[in-house]
Amino acid sequence: MTSKTEGLSEAKEQAKDYRLRKRYKITLADYNRMLKEQHYKCFICGKLHKECKNGLCVDHNHKTGRVRGLLCQYCNRRIVGRIGDDKRRMQGLVQYISKQLKEDKKWV
């Protein structure tokens, strides 16, 4: 591997690549590309990956295995994890929040 992930030794880099390949069917290079595309931030809340103890989590559909993006642990477990892979609920949440953002002018 040519480009090192920030602060990872070669052995840790290889171990992370192995885990990503085995669990999510992506390489460390794929993960790093996604990280760069997301500007090194959680896709939902914008928390920097450096602020996360173990970096950003790989969010994926548990039924299909499709990788959706990188999230901080809070967003991955508490927001997306609670909804699960239920498309109807996710669409409902998006509609609900969108409506509230339009109607509540004092929402900060």
C-alpha positions as CSV (number, residue, x, y, z in Angstrom):
1,M,0.0,0.0,0.0
2,T,1.5,3.3,-1.0
3,S,-0.5,6.0,0.9
4,K,-0.6,5.6,4.6
5,T,-3.8,6.4,6.5
6,E,-3.0,9.1,9.1
7,G,-1.0,7.6,12.0
8,L,-1.3,4.0,11.0
9,S,1.7,1.7,10.9
10,E,2.1,-0.7,8.0
11,A,0.8,-3.6,10.1
12,K,-2.2,-1.7,11.3
13,E,-2.9,-0.5,7.8
14,Q,-2.8,-4.1,6.5
15,A,-5.1,-5.3,9.3
16,K,-7.6,-2.5,8.6
17,D,-7.5,-3.4,4.9
18,Y,-8.2,-7.0,5.8
19,R,-11.2,-6.1,8.1
20,L,-12.7,-3.8,5.5
21,R,-12.4,-6.4,2.7
22,K,-13.8,-9.2,4.9
23,R,-16.7,-7.2,6.4
24,Y,-17.7,-4.7,3.8
25,K,-16.0,-5.9,0.6
26,I,-14.1,-2.7,0.2
27,T,-10.4,-2.0,0.4
28,L,-8.6,0.5,2.5
29,A,-8.0,2.5,-0.7
30,D,-11.8,2.6,-1.2
31,Y,-12.3,3.7,2.4
32,N,-9.7,6.5,2.0
33,R,-11.3,7.6,-1.2
34,M,-14.7,7.9,0.5
35,L,-13.1,9.7,3.4
36,K,-11.6,12.3,1.0
37,E,-14.9,12.6,-0.9
38,Q,-16.7,13.4,2.3
39,H,-14.0,15.9,3.3
40,Y,-12.9,13.7,6.2
41,K,-16.2,14.3,8.0
42,C,-19.3,12.3,9.1
43,F,-21.8,12.5,6.2
44,I,-24.6,13.4,8.6
45,C,-23.3,15.7,11.4
46,G,-19.9,16.8,9.9
47,K,-17.8,15.6,12.8
48,L,-14.1,15.3,11.7
49,H,-12.7,11.7,11.4
50,K,-9.8,12.8,13.7
51,E,-12.3,13.5,16.5
52,C,-13.6,10.0,16.4
53,K,-11.8,7.4,18.5
54,N,-11.5,4.8,15.8
55,G,-12.2,7.0,12.7
56,L,-15.5,7.0,10.9
57,C,-17.7,3.9,10.7
58,V,-18.6,2.3,7.4
59,D,-22.4,2.5,7.1
60,H,-23.9,-0.2,5.1
61,N,-27.2,-1.9,4.3
62,H,-27.3,-5.1,6.5
63,K,-29.6,-6.9,4.0
64,T,-27.7,-6.1,0.8
65,G,-24.2,-5.3,2.0
66,R,-24.1,-2.1,0.0
67,V,-21.8,0.5,1.6
68,R,-23.6,3.8,1.9
69,G,-21.0,6.1,3.4
70,L,-18.9,7.0,6.4
71,L,-20.5,8.1,9.7
72,C,-19.3,8.9,13.2
73,Q,-20.2,6.3,15.7
74,Y,-23.1,8.4,17.2
75,C,-24.8,8.9,13.8
76,N,-24.2,5.3,12.7
77,R,-25.6,3.7,15.8
78,R,-28.1,6.2,17.3
79,I,-29.6,7.7,14.1
80,V,-29.2,5.3,11.2
81,G,-29.0,2.2,13.5
82,R,-32.3,2.9,15.2
83,I,-34.1,3.2,11.9
84,G,-32.3,0.1,10.5
85,D,-32.6,-0.8,6.9
86,D,-36.3,0.1,6.7
87,K,-36.7,2.2,3.5
88,R,-40.2,3.4,4.5
89,R,-39.1,4.6,7.8
90,M,-36.0,6.4,6.4
91,Q,-38.1,8.1,3.7
92,G,-40.6,9.1,6.4
93,L,-37.9,10.6,8.6
94,V,-36.5,12.6,5.7
95,Q,-40.0,13.9,4.8
96,Y,-40.7,14.8,8.4
97,I,-37.5,16.6,9.1
98,S,-37.7,18.4,5.8
99,K,-41.2,19.6,6.6
100,Q,-40.1,20.8,10.1
101,L,-37.1,22.7,8.7
102,K,-39.3,24.6,6.3
103,E,-42.0,25.4,8.9
104,D,-40.0,26.1,12.0
105,K,-38.2,29.4,11.3
106,K,-36.6,29.4,14.7
107,W,-35.0,26.0,14.3
108,V,-31.3,26.6,14.9
